[in-house]
């Protein structure tokens, strides 16, 4: 497995927040995977609004690039189908 070095990212003025089901659809994974990330990933950014999780999109993409299996799901079944090349921050 590759060693991932966390690079400081630029703070976003108006981050995009998505629900658990939207995050799962964008990532090509099940909602259970997103809920596990909320529970066990300390760097995963989320907030709770009206008893619903809202996930920050940049945090979601960083999580999905964390290992090869999630990268492949993102590329084959998620948002990656429509992206030719990812920015270096996520590789």
N, C-alpha and C positions, 0 to 999 in steps of 0.2 A: 504494500500500500504506500502511496506517495505521502511524503511529509508535507503538510499544508502549513504555510507560513501566513499568519494573519497580518494583512497589511492595513494600516490605518486608512479608513475610508472618509471621504468628504461627507460632512453632515448635510443631510437633505433638508431643505426648508419645509417642504410639504410632502412627506412620505405617502406612498400609496398603501392603504390597508385593505386586506382581502379577508374574506371569511375562510373557515376551515375547508368547506366544500369547494370554494373557488381556488384556494391554494392547492388542493389535491388535483383539481382539474388542470390547473396551469402546470403542475409538476408531473402529471402523468402517474401519480401514485394514489393510494387509497387515503381516505380521511384518517384512518387509524395511524398511518405513518406520520401525518402532520400532528396528530394529538400526542404521539410518542415523543416527537421532537419538542413540543411545548413542555412536556413533563421532564425530559431528560437532558435537553441541550441548554446549557446556561447562556449561550450567545444568541439564542433564538429570541427575537424581539416580538412581543405580542402585548396586547392590552385586552381588557374585558369591558365590553360595552353592552349593557342590558343583558347580562348573563350569556353573552356570546363572545367567542374569541375573535379578535381581529389581528391578523398577522401582517407584519411589515414586509413588503415585496422584496426589498434588498436582502433582508435576513433570510427569507425563503429561498432565494436564488443561491445565496452562499451555502445554505444547508444542503440544497440539492446538488451542489458541486463538491460536496464533502467526500464522497466515495464513488467508485466506478459504477456500482449498481444503480445508485440514484442518478448519476449523470446519464447513464444509458436510458433509464426510464424517462427522464426529462427530454432527452434528445429524440427518442422514438415515439413516445406517447403524449408528451406535454408540449410546452411552449417552444421547445427546441426544434420542433418540426418546421417552424416558420423563421428560424434564425440561422443565417449562414455562418456567422462567426461570433463567438462570445468575446466580450471585452476581457482584457488580461486580468482584471481583478478577480474574475470567477474561475480562472483556469489553474 
